[in-house]
């Protein structure tokens, strides 16, 4: 093997070492995956790899307020010199590349996967906040791990045999299971089309040379896998979540990307993308939905068809497919902090005709369009001034509450009847609305919480958190808290009627986001029975989903308990068993046994808060004065790089 000089850019080596460095016969994992020169010491990582995973350990903070201040300081650079051997807990600690729970702390927007590749986590991502609030917690490992972590589980099978299919009538019912969670908000297949394709799969062998035949088999298997995922609600065994084996076989039939596109192909790609997101394979989800949207654009679905001979049914099919892939792209892009794929001014497609009186697709898509504005105007493209931020917040909030006033009564949630009647389509619709309100208001809420924690440390905190805030600022914060409480009320009612998707991405995301906000509000604001009760219920919901085998939510639940005990150690934890906190290792493949207390209600008290009708929020209106409180909004602007959810956790647990 030839010898050569090491690259001069590696600052961790001395001049002598650079002159004599040799390429290792056996490269370490990172260098092998990145195909770069390695001077390692097998089986240990080379010096370059070790330097990329230096994590600074600092003693536990004395209070949350100081912690929040320190959270904005950049981590010490690990690229300029080799640190001395650690002598105290304040020195860098080396983390082995062979561990499963390490991550890269060198940049706020990058995580380092086990393969040595960086993964981008944008400021609008829920994960980004968790990373910033608690950088050393083992519970952060869930962010770079899939829900089911068998590295070979999704490789294309070479076996021509199909998995054993469920009985035909049962497979027909599975369509309606997934329809209640997906079909009402994304129109990807109609019932009659599914039944026709189901007959083909059950009575004809697949033709692997035909793109159309492959798409039929792929879509049917995807729908079966979704139906099982949403109906079984309990993970058993070691072969993945319910229905996972059908998803694996569905990928085998997915045509290559270079093949000719079609609306059918777009719809199948949407199913694949969303299932990947359910598995916490976010990069794969982002790639698949991007392919689906670009294929839709290449087919001209983003514009009205000019063909006069096209039937109205075909036009509506094009419209529904377009707005479905558009909405899903907005959702997955903004939630992961990535830029949206297409600007609204480039779209000329009309809304489809509703297929039935309860169709929620149009109203859901309108919220997805607003969510795109939230991601672009507030989080991704930082406003130039506090005045710009005020204008964006006012415009978006007005748009959201105008939407709320226009929603027909048939799609509204009756909070007075939550205990007896829950419509899953309305649940999905209004959880989306509450999430948009939270994402818009969250930078302001976070900034006010930080100021109160500062004042508490200084001994000057007041009993009234509204003091010094304008009426509109107070209204935005109260709307955010009300939306979080409403989210938990709706999800709690849905859980009691077995209408929560234990392994569904959105349900877990909505509960976690609301729980995180409520934990912070309960720590920083004066005690409020409604807020305290909602927080307890939220933690119970997460615990229940974790007990059914969702390891991602298991880690998130533990992370919230860790955050709660750190920023407010004087208050008792609300977890029902009051057991000692134990960090969760998401790498485990062992499924938790269901707990009989998983969704147990808190013990009744004499002052149990009653359900509050959140529908009164539709009467809100905002009229900000950009000169009302310029210092407040400039302060909020300086915190705008926080992620929608998870930045708070790193800020509060930073050291």
C-alpha positions in Angstrom: 0.0 0.0 0.0 1.4 3.4 -0.9 2.3 5.9 1.8 1.4 9.5 1.6 1.1 12.6 3.6 -2.2 13.2 5.5 -4.4 16.0 4.5 -3.2 19.3 5.9 -6.7 20.2 6.9 -6.7 17.8 9.8 -5.9 20.2 12.6 -5.8 17.6 15.3 -2.5 16.1 14.1 0.9 17.6 14.7 3.2 18.5 11.9 5.3 15.4 12.5 2.2 13.2 12.5 1.0 14.7 9.3 4.3 14.0 7.6 4.3 10.3 8.5 0.6 9.4 8.6 -0.2 6.2 6.8 -3.5 4.9 5.6 -4.8 2.1 7.9 -5.3 -1.3 6.5 -8.6 -1.5 8.2 -10.5 1.8 8.4 -12.8 2.7 11.3 -16.6 2.8 10.7 -16.9 6.5 10.1 -14.0 6.7 7.6 -15.1 3.5 5.8 -18.7 4.9 5.4 -17.4 8.3 4.3 -14.7 6.7 2.0 -12.0 8.9 3.5 -8.4 8.3 4.5 -8.1 6.7 7.9 -5.2 6.6 10.3 -7.0 4.5 12.8 -6.1 2.0 15.4 -8.5 -0.9 14.7 -10.9 -1.7 16.2 -10.8 1.8 17.8 -11.9 4.9 15.9 -9.2 7.1 14.4 -8.3 10.5 15.9 -10.4 12.4 13.3 -13.4 10.4 14.2 -12.9 10.8 17.9 -12.6 14.5 17.6 -16.0 14.7 15.9 -17.8 13.2 18.9 -16.4 15.3 21.8 -19.2 16.2 24.1 -18.6 18.8 26.9 -19.9 17.7 30.3 -20.7 20.5 32.7 -22.1 20.1 36.2 -25.8 20.1 36.7 -27.2 23.7 36.6 -28.3 25.4 39.8 -31.4 26.7 38.3 -33.3 26.7 35.0 -32.9 30.4 34.5 -29.1 30.3 34.4 -29.4 27.2 32.3 -31.6 29.1 29.8 -29.1 31.9 29.5 -26.2 29.5 29.0 -28.2 27.6 26.3 -27.4 30.2 23.7 -23.6 29.9 24.1 -22.0 27.9 21.4 -20.2 24.7 22.5 -16.4 24.8 22.8 -14.7 24.0 19.5 -13.2 20.6 19.2 -11.4 21.2 15.9 -8.6 23.5 17.0 -6.6 21.4 19.5 -6.6 18.1 21.2 -7.9 18.5 24.7 -6.0 17.2 27.7 -7.1 14.1 29.5 -10.2 15.0 31.6 -9.4 15.6 35.2 -12.8 17.0 36.3 -16.4 16.8 35.2 -16.0 20.0 33.3 -13.5 18.6 30.8 -14.5 17.0 27.4 -15.4 13.4 27.6 -14.7 11.1 24.7 -17.6 9.1 23.4 -17.0 5.9 21.5 -18.2 5.7 17.9 -19.4 2.1 18.6 -22.1 3.3 21.0 -25.7 3.4 19.8 -26.8 6.5 21.6 -24.2 9.2 20.7 -24.9 12.2 18.6 -22.9 15.2 17.3 -22.9 18.4 19.3 -20.8 20.5 17.0 -23.7 22.3 15.3 -27.2 23.2 16.4 -28.8 21.8 13.2 -26.8 18.6 12.7 -27.0 15.2 14.2 -24.5 12.5 13.5 -25.9 9.1 12.7 -24.1 5.8 13.6 -22.9 5.6 10.0 -21.0 8.9 10.4 -23.3 10.9 8.2 -24.8 14.2 9.3 -28.5 14.6 9.4 -30.1 18.1 9.2 -32.6 19.1 11.8 -34.1 22.5 11.0 -35.4 25.1 13.4 -39.0 24.2 12.9 -38.4 20.6 13.9 -39.8 19.3 17.2 -36.5 17.3 17.6 -34.4 20.4 17.5 -35.8 21.8 20.7 -35.3 18.5 22.6 -31.7 18.5 21.4 -31.0 22.0 22.6 -32.7 21.6 26.0 -30.9 18.4 27.0 -27.8 17.8 24.9 -26.4 15.0 27.2 -29.6 13.0 27.8 -29.6 9.5 26.6 -33.2 10.0 25.7 -32.1 12.1 22.8 -31.0 8.9 21.0 -34.5 8.4 19.8 -34.0 11.2 17.3 -31.6 9.4 15.1 -33.1 5.9 15.5 -36.0 4.4 13.6 -38.9 3.0 15.5 -37.9 -0.5 14.4 -34.2 -0.7 14.1 -33.5 -3.9 12.1 -30.9 -2.6 9.5 -32.0 -5.2 7.0 -35.8 -4.9 7.6 -36.5 -2.7 4.6 -34.2 -4.2 2.1 -36.0 -5.5 -1.0 -36.8 -9.2 -0.7 -35.6 -11.5 -3.5 -38.3 -14.0 -2.7 -41.1 -13.9 -5.3 -43.6 -15.2 -2.7 -46.2 -12.8 -1.1 -46.7 -12.9 2.6 -49.8 -14.7 3.8 -52.7 -12.3 3.1 -55.5 -11.8 5.7 -59.0 -13.0 4.8 -60.5 -11.1 1.9 -63.4 -9.6 3.9 -61.0 -8.6 6.7 -58.7 -6.9 4.1 -61.7 -4.9 2.9 -62.4 -3.7 6.4 -58.8 -2.7 6.9 -59.3 -0.1 4.2 -61.9 1.8 6.3 -59.6 1.6 9.3 -56.8 3.5 7.5 -59.4 5.7 5.8 -60.5 7.1 9.2 -57.0 8.2 10.0 -55.6 9.0 6.5 -58.4 9.0 3.9 -60.3 11.9 5.3 -57.3 14.3 5.2 -55.3 12.8 2.2 -57.2 11.5 -0.8 -55.0 8.8 -2.2 -57.5 6.1 -3.2 -61.2 5.8 -3.5 -63.1 2.8 -2.0 -64.2 1.3 -5.3 -60.7 1.5 -6.7 -59.3 -0.3 -3.6 -61.9 -3.1 -3.9 -61.0 -3.6 -7.6 -57.3 -3.8 -6.9 -57.8 -6.0 -3.9 -59.6 -8.5 -6.2 -56.6 -8.4 -8.5 -54.1 -9.1 -5.7 -56.2 -12.0 -4.3 -56.9 -13.6 -7.6 -54.1 -12.9 -10.0 -50.3 -13.4 -9.8 -48.2 -10.2 -10.0 -46.6 -9.2 -13.3 -43.2 -7.8 -12.2 -42.6 -6.5 -15.7 -45.7 -4.3 -15.6 -45.4 -1.0 -13.8 -49.2 -0.9 -13.3 -49.3 -4.4 -11.8 -46.5 -3.5 -9.4 -48.3 -0.4 -8.3 -51.5 -2.3 -7.6 -49.7 -4.8 -5.4 -47.7 -2.1 -3.7 -50.7 0.0 -2.8 -52.9 -2.9 -1.6 -50.1 -4.1 0.7 -49.5 -0.6 2.0 -53.2 -0.2 2.8 -53.2 -3.5 4.6 -50.1 -2.5 6.6 -51.7 0.8 7.6 -55.0 -0.9 8.5 -53.2 -3.3 10.9 -51.0 -0.5 12.3 -54.1 1.6 13.2 -56.3 -1.3 14.4 -54.0 -3.6 16.4 -52.5 -0.9 18.6 -50.1 -3.3 20.4 -46.6 -4.3 19.4 -45.9 -8.0 20.1 -42.8 -10.0 19.1 -39.7 -8.8 17.4 -40.8 -8.5 13.8 -41.8 -4.8 13.8 -45.0 -2.9 14.5 -48.4 -4.4 13.4 -48.5 -4.8 9.6 -44.8 -4.1 9.1 -44.2 -7.3 7.1 -46.8 -6.1 4.5 -45.0 -2.8 4.2 -41.7 -4.6 3.6 -43.2 -6.6 0.8 -44.9 -3.5 -0.6 -41.5 -1.9 -1.1 -40.5 -4.8 -3.3 -43.2 -3.9 -5.8 -42.4 -0.1 -5.8 -41.3 0.8 -9.4 -38.0 2.4 -10.0 -38.0 6.2 -10.0 -36.8 6.4 -13.6 -40.0 4.7 -14.8 -42.7 6.8 -16.3 -44.7 8.8 -13.7 -48.5 8.7 -13.1 -51.0 9.9 -10.7 -51.3 6.4 -9.4 -47.5 6.4 -8.8 -47.7 9.7 -6.9 -50.4 8.4 -4.6 -48.4 5.2 -3.8 -45.3 7.3 -3.1 -47.3 9.4 -0.6 -48.3 6.2 1.3 -44.7 5.1 1.4 -43.5 8.5 2.6 -46.0 8.7 5.5 -45.3 5.2 6.6 -41.6 6.0 6.7 -42.4 9.0 8.9 -44.4 6.7 11.2 -41.2 4.6 11.5 -39.3 7.7 12.5 -37.3 7.4 9.3 -37.6 11.1 8.6 -35.0 11.4 6.0 -36.6 8.6 3.9 -40.0 10.2 4.4 -38.7 13.6 3.2 -37.1 12.0 0.2 -40.1 10.0 -0.8 -42.6 12.9 -0.4 -40.2 15.1 -2.4 -40.2 12.6 -5.2 -44.0 12.4 -5.1 -44.4 16.2 -5.3 -41.9 16.6 -8.1 -43.6 13.8 -10.0 -46.9 15.5 -9.5 -45.4 18.7 -10.8 -44.0 16.9 -13.8 -47.5 15.6 -14.5 -48.9 19.2 -14.3 -51.1 18.4 -11.4 -50.2 21.8 -9.8 -52.1 23.5 -12.7 -55.6 23.1 -14.0 -55.9 20.9 -17.0 -56.7 22.7 -20.2 -58.0 19.7 -22.1 -61.7 20.4 -22.9 -62.4 16.7 -23.3 -61.4 15.8 -19.8 -64.3 14.7 -17.6 -65.1 16.5 -14.3 -64.4 13.3 -12.5 -60.9 13.1 -13.9 -60.3 16.8 -13.1 -61.3 16.3 -9.5 -59.1 13.2 -9.3 -56.1 15.4 -10.4 -57.1 18.1 -7.9 -57.5 15.7 -5.0 -54.2 14.0 -5.7 -52.4 17.3 -6.0 -53.7 18.8 -2.8 -53.0 15.6 -0.9 -49.3 15.4 -1.9 -49.1 19.2 -1.4 -50.5 18.9 2.2 -48.3 16.0 3.1 -45.2 17.7 1.7 -46.0 20.8 3.8 -46.5 18.7 6.9 -43.4 16.6 6.7 -41.2 19.5 5.5 -42.2 22.0 8.2 -42.2 19.4 11.0 -38.7 18.4 10.1 -37.5 22.0 9.7 -36.9 21.7 5.9 -37.9 24.2 3.3 -41.1 23.7 1.4 -40.9 22.3 -2.1 -43.2 24.7 -4.1 -44.4 28.2 -3.5 -48.1 28.9 -3.4 -47.9 31.5 -6.2 -46.8 28.7 -8.5 -50.0 26.7 -8.0 -53.1 27.2 -10.1 -55.1 24.1 -9.2 -58.6 24.6 -8.0 -60.1 23.0 -4.9 -61.8 19.6 -5.6 -65.5 19.1 -5.2 -66.2 17.5 -1.8 -66.9 13.8 -2.1 -69.3 13.7 0.9 -70.7 16.1 3.5 -68.0 15.2 6.0 -65.0 15.7 3.6 -62.2 17.4 5.6 -59.5 17.4 2.9 -60.0 21.0 1.8 -60.0 22.5 5.3 -57.1 20.3 6.3 -55.1 21.4 3.2 -55.8 25.1 4.0 -54.2 24.6 7.4 -51.2 22.9 5.7 -50.8 26.0 3.5 -50.8 28.2 6.6 -48.3 25.8 8.2 -46.1 26.4 5.3 -46.2 30.2 6.0 -45.3 29.5 9.7 -42.3 27.4 8.7 -41.1 29.9 6.1 -41.9 33.3 7.7 -41.3 32.6 11.4 -38.7 29.8 11.7 -36.8 29.2 8.5 -36.4 32.7 7.2 -35.6 34.8 10.2 -37.5 38.1 10.2 -35.3 41.1 9.9 -36.8 43.0 12.8 -39.3 42.7 15.7 -41.7 44.7 13.6 -41.5 42.1 10.7 -42.1 39.3 13.2 -45.2 41.1 14.7 -46.7 41.5 11.2 -46.1 37.8 10.4 -47.6 36.6 13.7 -50.6 38.9 13.3 -51.2 37.9 9.7 -50.9 34.1 10.4 -53.0 34.2 13.6 -55.7 36.2 11.7 -55.6 33.6 8.9 -55.9 30.8 11.4 -58.9 32.2 13.3 -60.6 33.2 10.1 -60.3 29.5 9.1 -61.8 28.6 12.4 -64.8 30.8 11.8 -65.4 29.3 8.3 -65.3 25.6 9.3 -68.8 24.1 8.9 -70.5 22.8 12.0 -70.5 19.2 10.7 -66.7 19.2 11.1 -66.5 20.9 14.5 -65.8 19.1 17.7 -68.5 19.2 20.3 -66.5 19.6 23.5 -69.6 19.0 25.6 -70.0 15.5 24.1 -66.4 14.4 24.0 -67.0 11.6 26.4 -69.6 9.9 24.2 -68.9 10.9 20.6 -65.6 11.5 18.8 -65.3 11.8 15.1 -61.8 10.9 13.9 -61.9 13.2 10.9 -62.7 16.2 13.1 -60.0 15.0 15.5 -57.4 15.0 12.8 -58.6 18.4 11.5 -58.6 20.3 14.8 -55.3 18.8 16.0 -53.8 20.3 12.9 -55.4 23.6 13.7 -54.1 23.6 17.3 -50.6 22.7 16.1 -50.6 25.6 13.8 -51.6 28.0 16.6 -48.9 26.6 18.9 -46.2 26.8 16.2 -47.1 30.5 15.5 -47.2 31.6 19.2 -44.4 29.4 20.6 -41.5 31.8 20.2 -43.4 34.5 22.2 -44.4 32.0 24.9 -40.9 30.7 25.2 -39.5 34.2 25.6 -42.0 35.1 28.3 -41.2 31.9 30.1 -37.5 32.7 30.0 -38.0 36.2 31.4 -40.1 34.8 34.3 -37.4 32.2 35.1 -34.8 35.0 35.0 -37.0 37.1 37.4 -37.5 34.2 39.7 -33.8 33.7 40.0 -33.4 37.4 40.8 -36.2 37.3 43.3 -38.3 39.8 41.4 -40.9 37.5 39.8 -44.5 38.7 40.1 -47.6 36.6 40.7 -49.2 38.0 37.5 -47.4 36.7 34.3 -49.4 39.2 32.2 -47.9 42.2 33.9 -46.0 44.4 31.4 -47.4 42.6 28.4 -49.8 44.1 25.8 -53.3 42.8 25.5 -52.6 41.2 22.2 -49.4 39.5 23.4 -51.4 38.1 26.3 -54.0 36.9 23.9 -51.5 35.1 21.7 -50.0 33.3 24.7 -53.4 32.3 26.1 -54.4 31.0 22.7 -51.3 28.9 22.6 -52.0 27.4 26.0 -55.6 26.9 25.2 -54.7 25.1 22.0 -52.4 22.8 24.0 -55.1 22.0 26.5 -57.6 21.4 23.7 -55.1 19.0 22.0 -54.9 16.9 25.2 -58.7 17.0 25.8 -59.3 15.7 22.3 -56.6 13.1 22.4 -57.7 11.9 25.9 -61.3 11.4 24.6 -60.1 9.7 21.5 -57.9 7.4 23.6 -60.8 6.3 25.7 -62.6 5.3 22.5 -59.5 3.6 21.1 -59.1 6.2 18.3 -55.5 7.1 18.9 -52.8 5.7 16.6 -50.2 4.3 18.9 -47.6 4.1 16.1 -49.0 7.0 14.1 -46.5 9.9 13.7 -49.0 12.8 14.0 -50.8 11.6 17.1 -47.6 11.2 19.0 -46.2 14.4 17.7 -49.3 16.4 18.7 -49.4 15.0 22.3 -45.6 15.5 22.8 -45.7 19.1 21.6 -48.7 20.0 23.8 -47.1 18.2 26.8 -43.8 20.0 26.4 -45.5 23.4 26.3 -47.6 22.5 29.4 -44.6 21.3 31.3 -42.9 24.6 30.7 -46.0 26.7 31.5 -46.6 24.9 34.7 -43.0 25.4 35.7 -42.9 29.2 35.0 -46.4 30.5 35.4 -48.5 30.6 38.6 -50.4 27.4 39.4 -53.5 26.9 37.3 -55.8 23.8 37.7 -56.6 23.5 34.0 -52.9 23.6 33.0 -51.8 21.2 35.7 -54.6 18.7 34.9 -53.8 18.9 31.2 -50.1 18.3 31.8 -50.8 15.2 33.9 -53.2 13.9 31.3 -50.7 14.5 28.5 -47.9 12.6 30.4 -50.3 9.7 31.0 -51.2 9.6 27.3 -47.5 9.4 26.3 -47.0 6.8 28.9 -49.8 4.7 27.6 -48.5 4.8 24.1 -45.1 3.9 25.3 -46.4 0.9 27.2 -47.9 -0.4 24.0 -44.5 -0.5 22.4 -43.7 2.9 20.9 -40.1 3.3 21.9 -39.9 6.8 20.4 -42.6 8.1 22.7 -41.2 6.1 25.6 -38.0 8.2 25.3 -39.9 11.4 24.8 -42.0 10.7 28.0 -38.8 10.1 29.9 -37.3 13.3 28.5 -40.3 15.4 29.7 -40.0 13.9 33.2 -36.3 14.7 33.2 -37.0 18.3 32.0 -39.8 18.7 34.6 -37.5 17.6 37.5 -34.7 19.8 36.3 -36.4 23.1 35.8 -38.8 22.7 38.7 -37.4 20.2 41.2 -39.6 21.6 44.0 -42.8 20.2 42.5 -43.6 16.5 42.7 -43.6 14.7 39.3 -47.1 13.9 38.0 -46.3 10.4 36.7 -48.8 8.2 38.3 -46.5 5.6 39.8 -44.0 8.2 41.3 -41.2 5.8 40.6 -37.6 6.9 40.4 -36.7 8.4 37.0 -34.7 6.0 34.7 -33.4 7.1 31.3 -34.7 5.1 28.4 -32.4 3.5 25.9 -34.3 3.6 22.6 -31.9 1.0 21.1 -33.6 -1.8 23.0 -35.7 -4.2 20.9 -37.6 -5.5 23.9 -41.2 -4.4 23.9 -42.6 -3.0 27.1 -45.5 -4.9 28.6 -48.8 -3.0 28.7 -49.3 -1.3 32.1 -52.7 -1.5 33.7 -52.1 2.2 34.7 -51.2 3.3 31.1 -54.1 5.7 30.6 -55.3 5.8 34.2 -56.9 9.1 35.2 -55.4 11.1 38.0 -56.9 10.6 41.4 -60.2 12.6 41.8 -59.9 15.8 43.7 -62.4 18.3 45.1 -61.4 20.9 42.5 -61.1 18.8 39.4 -61.1 21.2 36.4 -64.0 20.8 34.1 -63.7 20.6 30.3 -63.6 24.1 28.7 -65.2 24.7 25.4 -62.2 25.8 23.2 -64.6 26.7 20.4 -64.8 30.2 21.9 -61.4 30.8 20.4 -63.1 31.5 17.1 -64.1 34.9 18.4 -60.5 36.1 18.8 -59.1 38.8 16.7 -55.7 40.4 16.7 -54.7 44.0 16.1 -51.1 44.4 16.9 -49.4 47.8 17.1 -45.8 47.3 15.9 -44.8 50.1 18.4 -46.7 48.5 21.2 -43.8 46.8 22.8 -40.8 46.8 20.5 -38.3 45.5 23.1 -40.5 42.4 23.7 -40.6 41.5 20.0 -36.9 42.2 19.5 -36.2 39.8 22.4 -38.5 37.2 20.8 -36.7 37.7 17.5 -33.4 36.8 19.1 -34.9 33.5 20.2 -36.4 32.6 16.8 -33.7 30.1 16.0 -35.4 27.8 18.6 -37.2 24.8 17.2 -40.9 24.5 17.4 -40.8 21.9 20.2 -37.5 20.5 21.1 -35.2 23.5 21.4 -36.8 24.2 24.8 -35.4 21.0 26.3 -31.8 21.8 25.4 -32.2 25.4 26.6 -33.6 24.3 29.9 -31.2 21.4 30.6 -28.2 22.8 28.7 -25.2 22.3 30.9 
